[in-house]
Amino acid sequence: MSRIAIMSCQNIKDKMCIGCVTCFKAMQRKDGEFARYKDDIQVVAMCDCGGCPGLAMPKLNLVRHICNQNGVDFDVLHLGTCLVKAAKTSGCPIDVDNLKKMIEDTTGKEVVIGTHNY
């Protein structure tokens, strides 16, 4: 089973993308970036980026701490499609490629850019 975490855009989540329904839909259908998983997928953590101007690393460190306290861990972190779209089209200060590299270098975990293509 693949254990994943998803990081979303704080400005979009629950304002334009209500309840992360499209991420869960893609996960169930193994569409988009979830097509890479041949086994079952378990979401063990969800968080947002921490808001502008981009507090993603402190937020991720908090999530990792809470996961550790609760005896859970994730194998892969997905940067949600909402975060990717905000960075590319809405003036978000996050450099998605740089964030991916920072997270991988800091945590040793795989980071996937995107969740779905809806």
C-alpha positions in Angstrom: 0.0 0.0 0.0 1.3 3.5 -0.9 0.9 6.0 1.9 0.7 9.5 0.7 0.3 13.1 1.9 -1.2 15.9 -0.1 -0.2 19.6 0.2 -2.8 22.0 -1.2 -3.0 25.7 -1.8 -4.4 27.5 1.2 -6.0 30.2 -0.9 -7.9 27.7 -3.2 -8.7 24.8 -0.9 -12.3 25.0 0.4 -12.9 28.3 -1.6 -12.8 27.1 -5.2 -12.0 23.4 -4.7 -14.5 22.4 -2.0 -13.5 19.3 0.0 -10.7 18.2 -2.3 -13.3 16.1 -4.1 -11.4 16.1 -7.4 -8.3 14.8 -5.7 -10.2 12.0 -4.1 -12.0 11.2 -7.3 -8.7 11.0 -9.2 -7.3 8.8 -6.4 -10.2 6.3 -6.6 -10.0 6.1 -10.4 -6.2 6.2 -10.4 -6.3 9.1 -12.8 -3.7 11.9 -13.3 -0.7 11.5 -11.1 -2.3 8.7 -9.1 -2.0 6.4 -12.2 1.5 5.6 -11.1 0.3 3.5 -8.2 -0.4 -0.1 -8.9 -1.3 -0.9 -5.3 -3.9 0.6 -2.9 -3.4 4.2 -1.9 -3.9 5.4 1.7 -4.0 9.2 2.4 -2.3 9.6 5.8 -2.0 13.4 5.9 -3.4 16.5 4.2 -2.2 20.0 4.7 -2.1 23.3 2.9 1.0 25.3 2.0 0.7 27.7 4.9 -0.5 30.6 2.8 1.3 33.3 1.0 4.1 34.2 0.9 4.8 30.5 1.0 5.3 28.8 4.3 5.3 25.3 2.9 8.4 24.0 4.6 7.4 25.0 8.2 3.9 23.6 7.5 5.4 20.3 6.2 7.7 20.1 9.3 4.6 20.5 11.5 2.8 17.7 9.6 5.8 15.4 9.8 6.0 16.1 13.6 2.3 15.3 14.1 2.6 12.2 12.0 5.6 11.0 14.1 3.7 11.6 17.3 0.8 9.5 16.0 3.0 6.7 14.6 2.2 7.3 11.0 4.4 8.1 8.0 4.0 8.8 4.3 6.1 7.5 1.4 5.1 10.2 -1.1 4.0 13.8 -0.9 1.8 15.1 -3.7 1.8 18.9 -4.4 -1.9 19.3 -5.2 -3.0 20.5 -8.6 -4.5 23.6 -6.9 -1.0 24.5 -5.6 0.5 24.0 -9.0 -2.2 26.0 -10.8 -1.8 28.9 -8.2 1.9 29.0 -8.7 1.7 29.0 -12.5 -1.3 31.3 -13.1 -2.2 33.3 -10.0 1.0 35.0 -8.9 1.7 32.6 -6.1 5.3 33.1 -4.9 6.0 29.3 -4.6 8.4 27.9 -7.2 7.0 24.4 -7.4 10.1 22.8 -8.8 12.3 24.4 -6.1 9.8 23.3 -3.4 9.9 19.8 -4.8 13.7 19.7 -4.6 13.8 21.3 -1.1 11.3 18.7 0.3 13.1 15.8 -1.3 16.5 17.0 -0.1 15.1 17.7 3.4 12.9 14.6 3.9 14.3 12.0 1.5 10.7 11.4 0.4 9.5 11.4 -3.2 7.5 14.4 -4.2 5.1 14.3 -7.1 4.0 17.6 -8.7 0.2 17.4 -9.2 -2.7 15.2 -8.3 -5.2 15.2 -11.1 -5.9 16.7 -14.5 -9.5 17.8 -14.0 
